[in-house]
Amino acid sequence: MAWLSPYSQPLTASQAAHLLRRATLGPTPAQVKQFTGLKPDAALKLLLATQPTPPPPVDVATAKTFVDLPFNETLQGQHANYLKNWWLGLMINEGTSVQEKLTIFWQNHFVSTYATVSDARYLYRQLALIRQHAVGNFRQFVIDMTKDPAMLRYLNGNQNVANKPNENYGRELQELFTIGLGGKYTEDDVKAATRVLTGWLDTGYRVATTADIVVTFRANQHDTTDKKFSEAYGNYTVKGKTGNTAGDDELTDMVDMILRQPETARFIIRKLYRFYVATEITPDIETNFIEPLAKVYRDNKYELKPVLTALFSSDHFYDENQRGAIIRSPLELIVGTLRHFGLKAPESGTAPFNTLGEYIRARSREQQMDVYEQSTVFGYRPYYDTGLDRIWISANTLALRSLYTDQLLRGSIKVNNVVFGPDSVEVIKALPTPDDPVKLVDELTAQLFAVPLTKSQKDFLIDQVLVPGLPRYEWALEWNDYMGNPNNARKMSVKTKLDNLFVYMFRMAEFQMS
């Protein structure tokens, strides 16, 4: 239990940065300063506070919402893009909250994709459901997701009827969404779960004459016999029911059966651990952290907020060995870099907003994290496959990561013909002593890197990147000369040096780590 014991000291700047890097998609220096000195319990109250429901995405041409309108075949591709861009805008513009990063976690847990569902209204409704339950009750989350229209379409739950069962969802419910393969369920358990789930149907899919999307239970298509499960579930029997409430009654009974198994809690906690703490789970971590946190989960009747609070408040989370222990995902890198500089997406639903969204989606797609488009129901490979987060990095993706940060820092990203990116000179002006190259590099490396650089690395940044071939005092002379007479010529000289410094730092291996 000691590993899960609450860390009760005020957070140092590096600890605050660690918390915000892991719990959110990336902090600004001002946010790190805001959280420095807070105790974890106070910090978590801010991070886990209920967020307002964002306005829905809109069609750029009409400036009106489309998720509450009948299906439009002609505009459907555009609407899908608007939806994805809308979500990216929420990620970029979010304050200090766990909401958007946690939404990414759950959307990759309960995978559905536009490529399969092909109705943006369905995916919007599903994303709203994910946001509703992200820090809520997992039991209700599973029940509601089972009946979600997009999920019924994605895993063929709408085709699962008594005389022609479809096992897709019954299998993934156990393997991927709840108990995992460690639960040692059987093929007969898949068949039994499938029979429990018979009879559900969505209506309104890609219908151009009505905006209504409704999920109904068809009692006449439901298997009313008893469903006997294996020893993995204590040989439990879900009693067959009849009538209009049979689907809900049996579903609830089965979900409760699955959640009663200790492995179900451990499976969910391991996924959260790999997402937020470290990808490697040793026997010691399993014994001293996963199992105690799983107990917190069970004792709190599958409420997620107590679990997240315990995780982010634990001694183990603040162990220095955890810093830099995870390779940043493409979205963490792309969105987090924008957030670091305080860059905001344009007004949602405008042409500039969608121009930026298209650019960011293209960069995340080529780095193997296409938004709402996982290649399989297992989710993005680095969250489940051998190698885990190391899969994010290859010769190709590393070059693409650097290309993105180069473009951002060199002013190559433009929205409405206006450069979208940081002004390195203005960034440095905010530092306490921008004319001191040693303190400047100390401050920047503390802001940008999860792990401290060595003295030799910092010396290289000063002597070979910031002022190559010049004595260090030249930087102070040039900076102070610019500040005394800030004309364009002087600014360009200073900016070129700073841009080179940022470009180099963003290409370093340490910048890829969280």
C-alpha positions in Angstrom: 0.0 0.0 0.0 3.0 2.3 0.5 3.4 2.8 -3.2 -0.2 4.1 -3.3 0.2 6.2 -0.2 -0.8 9.8 -0.9 2.1 12.2 -1.6 1.3 15.0 0.8 4.1 17.6 0.2 3.6 20.8 -1.9 4.5 20.1 -5.5 7.9 21.4 -6.8 8.0 23.0 -10.2 9.3 19.7 -11.7 6.6 17.7 -10.0 3.9 20.1 -11.1 5.2 19.8 -14.7 5.2 16.0 -14.4 1.6 15.9 -13.2 0.4 18.3 -16.0 2.4 16.5 -18.7 0.8 13.2 -17.8 -2.7 14.2 -16.8 -3.3 16.7 -19.6 -2.1 17.1 -23.2 0.5 19.5 -22.1 0.9 22.6 -19.9 2.0 26.1 -20.5 4.8 27.5 -18.2 2.2 29.7 -16.5 0.1 26.6 -15.7 3.1 24.8 -14.2 3.7 27.9 -12.1 0.1 27.9 -11.0 0.3 24.3 -9.8 3.7 24.7 -8.2 3.3 24.8 -4.4 -0.1 23.1 -4.5 -0.5 19.8 -2.7 -1.6 16.9 -5.0 -5.1 16.8 -3.5 -5.7 20.5 -4.3 -4.2 20.0 -7.8 -6.4 17.1 -8.5 -9.5 19.0 -7.5 -8.7 21.4 -10.3 -7.8 18.8 -12.8 -10.8 16.6 -12.1 -13.4 19.4 -11.9 -16.5 18.9 -14.0 -16.1 20.7 -17.3 -18.9 22.4 -19.2 -20.4 20.7 -22.2 -18.9 22.2 -25.3 -21.1 23.5 -28.1 -21.4 20.9 -30.9 -19.5 21.1 -34.2 -20.9 23.2 -37.0 -20.9 23.2 -40.8 -18.6 25.9 -42.0 -20.8 26.7 -45.0 -24.0 27.2 -42.9 -22.5 28.0 -39.5 -25.2 25.6 -38.1 -24.9 22.3 -36.3 -25.3 19.2 -38.3 -25.3 16.5 -35.6 -29.0 17.2 -35.0 -30.0 17.2 -38.6 -31.0 14.3 -41.0 -28.1 12.5 -42.7 -26.6 14.3 -45.7 -24.8 12.0 -48.1 -23.3 14.8 -50.1 -21.8 16.5 -47.1 -21.0 13.5 -45.0 -17.2 13.5 -45.6 -17.0 17.1 -44.7 -19.1 16.6 -41.6 -16.8 13.8 -40.5 -13.8 16.2 -40.9 -15.6 18.9 -39.0 -16.3 16.6 -36.2 -12.6 15.4 -35.9 -11.4 19.0 -36.2 -13.8 20.1 -33.5 -12.4 17.5 -31.1 -8.8 18.7 -31.9 -9.9 22.2 -31.2 -11.1 21.1 -27.7 -7.7 19.5 -27.1 -5.8 22.6 -28.1 -7.9 25.1 -26.3 -8.6 23.1 -23.1 -7.4 24.6 -19.8 -6.0 22.5 -16.9 -8.3 19.5 -17.0 -7.9 15.7 -17.5 -11.0 15.8 -19.9 -9.5 15.6 -23.4 -6.6 13.3 -22.7 -8.9 11.0 -20.8 -11.4 11.1 -23.7 -8.6 10.0 -26.0 -7.9 7.1 -23.6 -11.6 5.9 -23.5 -12.1 6.4 -27.3 -9.1 4.1 -27.8 -10.5 1.7 -25.2 -14.1 1.6 -26.6 -12.9 1.8 -30.2 -15.3 2.9 -33.0 -14.1 4.5 -36.3 -15.6 6.7 -38.9 -14.3 4.3 -41.6 -16.7 1.7 -40.3 -19.6 3.7 -38.9 -19.7 6.3 -41.6 -22.1 8.6 -39.9 -20.6 11.7 -38.2 -23.8 12.1 -36.1 -23.3 8.7 -34.6 -19.7 9.4 -33.7 -20.6 12.7 -32.1 -23.2 11.0 -30.0 -20.6 8.4 -28.9 -18.0 11.0 -28.1 -20.5 12.9 -26.0 -21.2 9.6 -24.1 -17.4 9.1 -23.6 -17.1 12.6 -22.2 -20.1 12.1 -19.9 -18.6 8.9 -18.4 -14.9 9.7 -18.6 -14.5 10.3 -14.8 -17.8 8.6 -13.9 -18.9 5.1 -13.1 -17.4 2.4 -15.3 -20.3 0.0 -14.7 -22.8 2.5 -16.2 -20.2 3.4 -18.9 -20.1 -0.3 -20.1 -23.9 -0.6 -20.0 -24.4 2.6 -22.0 -21.6 1.9 -24.5 -23.1 -1.5 -25.2 -26.3 0.2 -26.4 -24.5 3.1 -28.1 -25.6 3.4 -31.7 -22.1 3.8 -33.1 -20.9 0.8 -31.1 -23.9 -1.3 -32.3 -22.8 -0.5 -35.8 -19.1 -0.9 -35.3 -19.2 -4.3 -33.7 -22.5 -5.5 -35.4 -24.5 -5.6 -32.2 -27.5 -4.4 -34.3 -27.3 -7.7 -36.3 -27.2 -9.9 -33.2 -30.6 -11.7 -33.0 -31.8 -14.9 -31.4 -31.9 -17.1 -34.5 -28.7 -15.6 -36.0 -26.2 -14.5 -33.3 -23.3 -12.3 -34.1 -20.4 -12.7 -31.6 -18.4 -9.6 -32.4 -19.4 -7.5 -29.5 -19.8 -10.4 -27.0 -16.2 -11.2 -27.7 -14.7 -7.7 -27.5 -16.8 -6.8 -24.5 -14.7 -9.4 -22.6 -11.4 -9.4 -24.3 -10.9 -5.7 -24.8 -13.4 -3.7 -22.8 -13.7 -5.4 -19.4 -11.9 -8.5 -18.1 -9.2 -9.1 -20.8 -7.6 -12.4 -21.8 -6.3 -12.7 -18.2 -9.8 -13.4 -17.2 -9.5 -16.9 -18.8 -13.1 -16.7 -20.2 -14.0 -19.4 -22.8 -15.5 -19.6 -26.2 -18.7 -20.7 -24.6 -18.6 -17.5 -22.5 -18.5 -15.5 -25.7 -21.5 -17.4 -27.0 -23.4 -16.9 -23.7 -22.6 -13.2 -23.7 -23.8 -13.0 -27.3 -27.1 -14.5 -26.4 -27.5 -12.0 -23.5 -27.0 -9.2 -26.0 -29.5 -10.3 -28.7 -32.3 -7.9 -29.7 -30.8 -4.4 -29.8 -31.3 -2.2 -32.8 -30.5 1.3 -33.8 -32.7 3.3 -36.2 -31.8 6.5 -38.0 -28.5 5.4 -39.5 -27.7 7.4 -42.6 -31.4 8.4 -42.9 -32.0 11.6 -44.9 -35.6 12.1 -43.8 -35.3 12.3 -40.0 -32.7 13.5 -37.5 -33.9 11.0 -34.9 -31.3 8.3 -33.8 -33.0 5.8 -31.5 -31.9 2.5 -29.9 -34.6 0.0 -29.2 -34.8 -3.4 -27.7 -36.8 -6.0 -29.8 -38.1 -8.5 -27.4 -39.1 -10.9 -30.2 -35.5 -11.0 -31.4 -34.0 -11.8 -27.9 -32.8 -15.2 -26.8 -34.9 -15.8 -23.6 -33.1 -18.9 -22.4 -30.8 -19.1 -19.4 -27.1 -18.2 -20.2 -24.6 -20.4 -18.3 -21.1 -19.0 -17.9 -17.9 -20.9 -17.2 -15.8 -21.3 -14.1 -14.1 -18.0 -15.1 -17.3 -16.4 -13.9 -18.0 -18.8 -11.0 -20.3 -20.9 -13.2 -22.8 -18.0 -13.0 -26.1 -18.2 -14.8 -27.8 -15.1 -16.3 -31.4 -16.0 -16.1 -33.3 -15.6 -19.3 -36.0 -12.9 -19.3 -38.9 -12.0 -21.5 -40.7 -8.7 -22.2 -39.5 -5.2 -23.1 -37.1 -4.9 -20.1 -35.4 -8.3 -20.8 -32.5 -6.7 -22.7 -31.6 -4.2 -19.9 -32.2 -6.7 -17.1 -29.9 -9.4 -18.6 -27.3 -6.9 -19.7 -27.0 -5.4 -16.2 -26.8 -8.9 -14.7 -24.0 -9.9 -17.0 -22.0 -6.7 -16.5 -22.3 -7.1 -12.8 -21.0 -10.7 -13.1 -18.0 -9.5 -15.2 -17.2 -6.7 -12.8 -17.3 -9.0 -9.8 -14.2 -10.8 -11.1 -11.0 -9.4 -9.6 -9.2 -9.6 -12.9 -11.6 -7.0 -14.5 -10.5 -4.3 -12.1 -6.8 -5.2 -12.6 -7.2 -5.2 -16.4 -8.6 -1.6 -16.4 -6.0 -0.4 -13.9 -3.2 -1.8 -16.0 -4.4 0.1 -19.0 -4.6 3.4 -17.0 -1.1 2.7 -15.6 0.4 2.2 -19.0 -1.3 5.3 -20.3 -0.4 7.6 -17.4 2.5 6.2 -15.4 4.8 3.8 -17.3 4.5 1.1 -19.9 6.4 -1.6 -18.1 4.5 -3.4 -15.4 6.9 -5.5 -13.3 5.8 -8.1 -10.6 6.6 -5.5 -8.0 4.4 -2.9 -9.7 1.6 -5.5 -10.1 1.8 -6.4 -6.3 2.4 -2.9 -4.8 0.4 -0.7 -7.1 -1.9 -2.4 -9.6 -3.6 -4.6 -7.0 -4.0 -1.9 -4.3 -5.4 0.5 -6.9 -7.7 -2.2 -8.2 -9.0 -2.6 -4.7 -9.7 1.1 -4.5 -11.6 0.7 -7.8 -13.7 -2.2 -6.5 -14.3 -0.6 -3.0 -15.6 2.5 -4.8 -18.0 0.5 -6.9 -16.1 1.2 -10.1 -16.2 5.0 -9.8 -13.3 6.3 -11.9 -12.7 9.6 -10.1 -11.4 8.0 -6.9 -9.1 5.8 -9.0 -7.6 8.8 -10.9 -7.3 10.8 -7.7 -5.4 7.9 -6.0 -3.2 7.4 -9.1 -2.2 11.0 -9.6 -1.7 11.5 -5.8 0.4 8.5 -5.1 4.0 8.4 -4.0 4.8 6.0 -6.9 3.5 8.5 -9.5 5.9 11.2 -8.2 8.9 8.9 -8.1 11.6 10.5 -10.2 12.0 7.3 -12.1 8.6 7.9 -13.7 9.7 11.2 -15.3 10.5 10.7 -18.9 9.3 7.1 -18.7 6.7 7.3 -21.6 7.2 8.3 -25.2 4.8 11.0 -26.1 2.1 10.0 -28.5 1.7 12.0 -31.7 -1.3 13.9 -30.4 0.6 14.7 -27.1 3.6 15.9 -29.2 1.6 17.9 -31.8 -1.1 19.4 -29.5 1.1 19.6 -26.5 3.7 21.8 -28.4 0.9 24.2 -29.4 -0.3 24.3 -25.8 3.2 24.9 -24.4 3.3 28.1 -26.4 -0.2 29.1 -25.4 -1.4 28.9 -29.0 -5.2 28.8 -29.4 -7.2 27.3 -32.3 -9.3 29.9 -34.1 -13.0 30.1 -33.5 -14.7 26.7 -33.9 -16.6 26.2 -37.1 -14.8 28.8 -39.1 -12.7 28.2 -42.2 -9.4 29.1 -40.4 -10.3 26.6 -37.6 -10.8 23.8 -40.1 -7.7 24.7 -42.0 -5.7 24.2 -38.8 -7.6 21.0 -38.0 -6.9 19.5 -41.4 -3.2 20.3 -41.0 -3.0 18.7 -37.5 -4.9 15.6 -38.6 -2.6 15.2 -41.5 0.4 15.3 -39.2 -1.1 12.9 -36.6 -2.2 10.5 -39.4 1.3 10.3 -40.9 2.7 9.7 -37.4 0.3 6.7 -36.9 -2.4 8.3 -34.8 -5.3 9.1 -37.1 -8.0 10.7 -35.1 -11.1 8.4 -34.7 -9.5 6.0 -37.2 -7.8 3.2 -35.4 -6.9 0.4 -37.8 -8.4 -2.4 -35.6 -10.7 -2.7 -32.6 -7.6 -3.2 -30.5 -6.9 0.6 -30.9 -3.6 2.3 -31.7 -0.8 -0.3 -31.7 1.5 1.4 -29.2 -1.2 1.0 -26.5 -1.4 -2.8 -26.8 1.2 -4.5 -29.0 4.7 -5.8 -28.1 7.0 -2.8 -27.8 4.2 -0.5 -26.7 5.1 3.2 -26.8 8.4 2.5 -28.6 6.3 1.7 -31.6 5.6 5.4 -32.0 9.2 5.9 -32.9 10.8 4.8 -36.2 13.3 6.5 -38.6 10.2 7.7 -40.5 8.0 9.0 -37.7 11.0 10.6 -35.9 11.7 12.6 -39.0 8.1 13.5 -39.3 7.9 14.7 -35.7 10.9 16.9 -36.3 9.4 18.2 -39.5 6.3 19.3 -37.7 8.2 21.1 -34.9 10.5 22.7 -37.6 7.5 24.0 -39.5 5.9 25.3 -36.4 9.0 27.2 -35.3 10.0 28.4 -38.7 6.6 30.0 -39.3 5.7 27.5 -42.1 2.2 26.8 -40.7 -0.2 29.4 -42.0 -3.9 29.9 -41.3 -5.7 32.4 -43.5 -2.2 33.4 -44.8 -1.3 34.3 -41.2 1.6 32.5 -39.5 0.4 30.1 -36.8 3.2 29.6 -34.5 5.2 31.1 -31.6 7.4 34.1 -31.8 10.6 32.9 -30.2 11.6 36.4 -29.1 8.4 37.0 -27.3 8.7 33.6 -25.6 12.2 34.4 -24.3 11.1 37.9 -23.1 8.9 36.1 -20.6 11.9 34.5 -18.9 13.4 36.1 -15.8 16.9 36.7 -17.2 16.8 36.3 -21.0 20.2 38.0 -21.5 22.0 35.3 -19.5 22.5 32.3 -21.9 23.1 29.9 -19.0 20.0 30.8 -17.2 18.0 31.0 -20.4 19.0 27.4 -21.3 18.4 26.3 -17.8 14.9 27.7 -17.8 14.0 26.4 -21.3 15.2 22.9 -20.6 13.2 22.8 -17.4 10.1 23.8 -19.3 10.5 21.6 -22.3 12.0 18.3 -21.0 10.7 15.8 -18.6 14.2 14.8 -17.5 17.1 17.2 -16.7 19.8 17.6 -19.3 23.5 17.1 -18.3 25.8 20.1 -18.0 27.6 19.0 -21.2 24.3 19.0 -23.1 23.4 22.5 -21.9 26.9 23.7 -22.7 26.4 22.4 -26.2 23.1 24.2 -26.6 24.8 27.5 -25.6 28.1 27.2 -27.4 27.2 25.3 -30.5 23.6 26.2 -31.1 22.7 29.6 -29.6 26.0 31.4 -30.2 28.1 29.0 -32.3 31.7 30.1 -32.5 31.2 33.2 -30.3 31.9 33.9 -26.7 28.9 33.7 -24.4 28.9 37.4 -23.5 28.0 38.1 -27.1 24.5 36.9 -26.5 23.9 39.4 -23.7 25.3 42.2 -25.8 23.1 41.4 -28.7 20.0 40.8 -26.6 20.4 44.0 -24.7 21.1 45.9 -27.9 17.8 44.6 -29.3 15.9 45.4 -26.2 17.3 49.0 -26.2 16.4 49.5 -29.9 13.9 46.8 -30.9 13.9 47.4 -34.7 13.3 44.6 -37.2 16.9 44.2 -38.2 18.0 43.6 -34.6 15.0 41.3 -33.9 15.8 39.2 -36.9 19.3 38.5 -35.8 18.1 37.6 -32.3 15.2 35.6 -33.6 17.3 33.5 -35.9 19.5 32.4 -33.0 16.5 31.6 -30.8 14.7 29.8 -33.6 17.8 27.6 -34.2 17.9 26.9 -30.4 14.3 25.8 -30.3 14.5 23.8 -33.5 17.5 21.9 -32.1 15.9 21.3 -28.7 12.7 20.0 -30.2 14.6 17.5 -32.3 16.3 16.1 -29.2 15.3 12.6 -28.0 14.4 14.1 -24.6 11.7 16.2 -26.2 9.9 13.0 -27.3 9.6 11.8 -23.7 6.9 12.6 -21.1 
